[in-house]
Amino acid sequence: MTLARITVHPDFVVAPVPPQLFGSFVEHMGRCVYTGIYEPDHPSADDDGFRRDVLELVSELGVTQIRYPGGNFVSNYRWEDGVGPVSERPTRLDLAWQTRETNEFGLSEFMRWVKKAGMDPMLAVNLGTRGITEALDLLEYCNHPSGSYQSDLRRKHGDDDPFNVRMWCLGNELDGSWQTGHKTATEYGRLAAETARAMRQLDPTLELVACGSSGRGMATFGTWEYEVLGECFDQVDWISLHAYYDPEAVDLASLLASSVDMDRFITSVVAVADAVAAARHSDKRIMLSFDEWNVWYMSRILTLQRERWTDQARLAEDAYTVADAVVVGSLLITLLRRCDRVRAASLAQLVNAIAPIHTEPGGPAWRQTTFHPFAETARHAGGTALQTIVAAPAMATAAYGDVPALDAVATRTDDGGLTFFVVNRSPEVSLDVEIDLAAFAPLVVGSARLLHDDDPLRTNSVDEPNAVEPRPHPGLPPGRPAGDRLTFALPAISWAVLTLVPLPG
């Protein structure tokens, strides 16, 4: 065992934990929509064709907000194709994923699904091949009550009440050469500013997200944010960040330390956004929407050879391992620790394509390994995030140099309860963790769950859907007094959630 220490204090607050931090993402990519959330012929399908088994898992996952319809898909998408009678909707070629889109599932179906799932919608507008007029038409269709062409068209289509979408993405990844309608920073910044200004003329209460870099490794990263915000700073509230971590692109230690990269990414974007504010003599603070993040075996899809223009292709259906789940838990720790500026995030995606939920057409749905850290964090991370000081042995990584083997964050509820999310990202070394609780009233263990397996490559599957899941921590039974210093063991490549509740009476 090697000792690692965690110190927290009730006065050292980061920010209230925003519910929007636990968002996810539905894109017309692979089988995320068709045979994912929507499969009219499935035994569990409801009257709208939505899979009830998937809806139940989404509820258990704890998702609060869904970004739709993309992603790369949105940059060649005509939203009008997905409303009105299904029999009259056209079939289009999706340039992003080289498939056919029947538009059987569109905006109308998505809004019904979101309502049934009890989540908020977050819509992206197409600023790749379209522009201001189409964004205004979509906004009017979604949010205006009645008495105009688009709002009355919505009502004609059977949706009397407006959808009341509050958060909107102004395009997607337009810094990327792969994006249909790729633009320079100045081109995009001007278009985003003019689109945002027009949308606010229709509804001044909107929250608008400008496209940031599609990755920290982009050659234009930093200058893109500075130039884009230089054009649209006064018109937007958020800037987006996207990050994916490929297990096959780095060594295991670097993969387990992926949250170091995420943290540096956040620090850089905050610095650039605040530099733009300073140059404008403005006290406004741009918030960060980390609206695409996950582990993704991206190198596999980039080399995939398949037939083009087919329906429901199996794209990016990664089978996630224990190590992948530990990374996802670690990334959530970073998002919580930085929630003073990262006020929204979307795990990409929700079902089948790089997703925590997997389905088979006509068959079962099950939880991937990555489902569990997200669900546990969404369930337990309430109240306020606290600053967490970690002292831990260093571990060497090829990508990020020496990093602490332990990472952690704490949240505190109004009744004085604490929750700790802790990760041992060392591939080899077990840690003996000590939490300094001297500044808090007496607490006892409420629950303690550990995600770990002796085989870090173990996965869940249709035959073994529960092979990997959090289990009670053997050294932290419920009711154990925490004392001033709580100690417990944390094996290599593991993630844990520990709740401490006030002493009864």
N, C-alpha and C positions, 0 to 999 in steps of 0.2 A: 504493500500500500504506500502511496505517496500523498502527503497532506495538501489539501487545498482549502482556502478560507473564503467565506462570503460575509460581507459586512453591509448592513442596511440600517437606516435610521428613519423614523416616521416623519421627520422634518425635511428630509431631502427628497423632494417630489419632482418627478419628470413632468407628468401631465395626466389628466383623466384618460382612461383607456377608451378610444373611440370605437363604437360598434362597427363602423365602416372598415376597420382594420381586418375584419374577418369576411371579406368579400371573396367572390370567385368569378369565373369567366366562362361564358358559353359562346362558342364560335362555331360557325358552319365549317368545321374541320373534321375530316374523318367521320367517326361515328359518335361524335359528341351529341349531336341533335338526333339524327335518325338512327333508331335502335339503341339510343342512349336515353335521353329524357323523353323521347317521343317515339312510340311504336304502337299504332292503333290496333294491330293484330295480336299484341302480346296478351297472355292470360290475365295480367294484372292491370291492363289499360283501363282508364276511366272513360267517361263519355267524350272527352276531348282528345283521347289518344295518348294521354300522358301515362307513363309507367308509374303505378303506385309504389312499387318496390323501390324505385329510384327516389321518388318524392320522400319516402320514409327515411332513406339513407341521407338525403340532403338535409332533412330536418335534424337528424342525429348529428350530422357534421357541424351544424351550427352556423351555416352561411347566412350573412345578413344582407348582402347586396350582390347583384349579378351584373357584370359588364357584358354587353351584347351589341352588335352581332360579330364583332371582331375588334382587334386582330386584323391580320392581313386580308381576310375576306372582305372587310368593309370597304376597302379602297377601290373595289370594282362592283360594289353592290348598289342596286336600286331598291330603296326601301318600299316603293310602291308595288313591287312584285310580290310582297308578302302580306298584302291586305286584300280584302274583298273575297268573293267566292273562289274557293280553291280550284274549282274546275276551270276557271278563267285565268289562272296565273300562268305566266310563261316559264318555260325551262330555259335556264341560262348556263353559260360556261363560266365557271369560277376560275379566274386566272391565277388566284393565289395558290390553290391546292390542286389545280388541274383536274377538277371533277365537274360533273354536271349537277346543277342545283335546280331541283324541281319546284322550289318555293312552296311546297306543301306546308311547311312550317315557316312562319314569318313573324312580323311584328305583332299581329293580333294574337297569334298563338303564344308567343313569348310572354306577352302581358298577362294572358290568362294563367299561364304556368307560374309566373312570378307571384301572382296573387295567391294561387293555391299553395305555393311554397312558403308564403309569408315573408317575402324578401322585398327589398327595394330594387327597382331597375336603375341601371346606369347605361345610357345609350351612347354609341359612337356615331358621328356623322361622317359621311364620305367626303373627304377633302382631297382624295387622290384623283378621281375622274370627274368629280362634281364640285359644287361650291355653295355660295351663299343662298341662292334661290332654293336649292333642294334642302338645305339645312332648315331654312325658314318653313318650308312646306311640311317637313317632318315635325318640327316643333309645334306648328299650328295644329296638325293632325293629332298629336299626342296630348297637348296641354290646354288648348282653347276650348271653353265649354261648348259653345254652339254659335250659330249665326254667321259663320264664314264658310267658304268653300270646303276647306280641309276638315274643319271640325264637324260640319254636317255630313261630310263623306264618312268620317269615322262612325257617326251615329247611324248612318245608312248601313254600315257594315255590322251593326249590332252592338257597338260599344257606346252607350249613351253617356257614361261618365268619362271625363278626361282621365288620362293615365297619370298626369301630374308627375312627370319625370323631372327630378331636380338636378341631377348630376349628368353632365354631358362631356364626352371626349371630342375634341376638335381634331378628328382624323386619327391616324395610327401609324407610328413608325415611319414617318415620311422622310426621315434622314437616311433610310436604307435604300440601297440601289435595287433590292429585290421588290420594293413596294411599287405597285401600280400607281403612277402619278408621283414618283419620287421628286423631291424638291430641294433646293438649297435652303439654308436657314432663313435667309432674307425673304425668299419667295413664300416659304411656309409661314413665317412670322407675320407678314403682311396679310396673307389670306386668313390666318387664324384671328388676327385683330379685327379685320372687317367682318368676318363671320360672327365673332363674339359680339361685336357692337350691334349688328343687325338683330341677333337673337335676343339681346337684352332690350332692344326696342319693343320686342313682342312680349318678353317676360323678364323684367329686371331682377327677379329673385333667383335666377339660375346660378348653379355652381359650374364653372367651365374649366376644363382641363386642357392645357396646351401639351403638345407632343414634346417630350424630352428625348434624349438619346435612347435608341433601342438597345443599348448596352454600353457598359463602361469601357469596353475595348474598341469602340468605334473611333476611327481616326479623327472625326469631328467632335468627339465628346468634349464638353466644356465650352468650346467656341459655339457649338450649336445652341446650347442653353442660353448663353450670353446674348447671341444675336436674335434668337427667337423672342426671348423676354424683352429685349430692347425694342422690339416692334409691338408686342402685345401685353406688356406688363400691366397696364392700366385696365385691360379688358378681361383678364383671366384671374382665377383664384388658385389654381393648382398647376403644377407641371408634373408630367409622368416620368416614371423610371421603369425599365424592364430589365430583368436579369434571369438567366437560366444557367444551371450548373450541370455540366456533362460529366458523369462518372468515368467515362472512357477517355476523357481529354486530359486528365490529371492523375497524379498518384493518389492513393487512398487518403493519406494525411491531408493533402491539399483539398480533396473533396470534403472531408469532414470539417475543414476550416473555411468553407465557402462563405460563412457569415462574416468573416473578416473582410472579404471583398464587398459584400453588401453594405457593411458599415462604412467602408471607405467611399463607396459610391454615394451613399446618402450625405456624408460629410462634404463631398465635393459639390454636389448639386445645391445643398444649402448655401455653401460659400458663394457660388456663382449667382444664385437668386438674390442673396443679400447684397452682393456687389452691385447688381443692377439697381436694387433699391437705393443703395447709397449714392450711386451716380445720379439718381433722379431726386435725391434729397427727400426720399419717401420713407415713412414709417411702416408702410404696408409689408406684410410678410406673406410670400407665396408658400402655400403648403405643398407637400409632396404626396402624389398618388402613385404608389408602387403597384400599378394595376396589371402587371404581368410578372410573376415570379414562380419558380419551381425548380426541381431537379428534372432534367430532360436529357435523354440520350440522343442529343441532336445530331451527332455524327452519323447515326444510323439512318435518319430520314434524309439527310443530305446525299447519301449514297444509294438510297433506295431506287431500284429499277422497277417500274410498274406501268401498267397500261393507263394512258391518259383518258380523261373524259368518261370515267365510270362513275357509278353511284355508290355511296356509302363505303368508300375505300377504308381499309384498316390502316390508319396513319397514326404513328407515334403512340401505339398502344404498349407503352413501356410497362414491364412487370417490375414493380419497385421492391427493393431489398430492405433489409433491416438498416443497413448503412444509409440508404437513401432517406428512410424515415427519420433517422437521427439528424440528418442534414436539414430536413424540413423543420423539425423541432427547433434546431439551432437558428434557422432563418427567422422563425417566429419570435424567438428571444430577441433578436436584433430589432425587428419591427416594433416590438413592445418597448424596448429600451429607447427607441428614437421616436416614440409616438407624440412628442411635442411638435414635430414637424411632419412626420409621416402619419397623416390623419386618415388615410384610406389605403387599402391594398386589395389585390385580387389574385388569389391562387389560380394559376392557369394550368389546366382547365378543370372542368367539373366532372365530366364523365368520359371514359374511354381514352380520349386523346390526352396524354400526359396528365392523368387524372387520379384522384383518390378513390374514385368509384369505377368499377368495371362491370360490364354487362355482356351477356350473350344474347343474340337475337332469338326471341322466343324462349329464352332460358333465364337463368338466375342473374341476380346482381350481387356483388360482394364488395367488401372493403379492402382496398389495397393497404399495404403497410403504412403509407403516408397519410391515410385517413386519420389514424389515431392521434398523432401529435396535434394535428389541426383541430380535431373535435375536442380533445382535452383542453387545449389552450382557449378555444372559443368558449367552452363551458366554464372555465375557472378564472379567466383573466378579467375579472370585473374590478370596478372601483378605480383606483389611481396607481399608475406605475411609479415605483420608487427607484432612485438611483442605487445601483448595486455595485459595490466594490469587490472585485475578485482578485485574490492572490493565489496563483497556481503555478505548478511547474511548467516550463516551456516545452513545446513540442516542435520539432523541425518540419517544415513543409517546403516543397520545391517551389510552390507558387507564391507564398506569402511570407517566407522567412520563418523566424521563430514566433510562435503564437502561444497564448496560455492554453493548456489542455482543458481547462474548465471554463465554461461560460454560464451565466445565470442572469435572471431578472426576477424581480419580485413585484407583486401587486398587492394593494391593501384595500379592504372594503371598509365601509363606514362603521361597522361594528368592531373594527380592530383586527379582523381576521387577515391572515397573510397567505399568499400563494407563491411558491417558488417554482420556477421552471429552470431546470438545470440540465446541462449536457456535458458529458465527458467525450470530447472529440479525439482523444488519443486512440490510435489503432491498437495499442499494446498495453498501456499502463492503467491499472485500476487506481481509483482515487479514494482517499478517506476524506470526506467533505465535512467541514465544520462551519455552522452558521452562527454568527454572533447576534443574539437576540436580546442583549442586555437592555436595550433602549425601549423594549416593548413590555406591555403588561403580560402576565402569565398566559401561556398558550399551550394547547395540547394538539397532538396529531389528529387531524380529521380524516385524512386519507393520504395515501402515498402510492403512486403507480409508476412502474418501471417498464420501459420499452428496451428490451435487450434480448439477444439470442447468441448462443455460442457460435452459430454460423452467421456472420454478418451479411451473407449473400442470400439468406433464406427469404422466400417470397410467399405471399398468399396467392391462391389460385382457385379456380372453380371447384377443384376436388378438395382443396384444403383452404377454405376461405378464412379460417381463424388460426392458421399456423402461427402468425405473428400478431400479437396484440399486447397492450399494456397489462401487466399483472401486478398484484399487490407487492410492494417492496417488503421483503422478508424482515428487514431490520427496523421497520417503522410501522408498528401496529397501531391501529386507531386507539386513541385515548392515551398514548404515551406522552408524558409531560415533556415539553420542549426544553424547559430550563433556560438558562442564560446562553448556553452553547449546545446546539443540537448537532450531533454527529451521525453520519451514516456512510455506508460504502456505495460507491458508484463504479460499476465495472467499465472496462474499455468499450468504446462504441455504444454508448447508451444515452438515453434521454429519460428524464423523470419529472413528474409533477407532484408537488407536496403541498397540501393544504394544512394550515395551522389555524385553529379556532380558539376563541377566548375560553378560558377555564370556566366550566359551568359553575353558576352561583357567584 
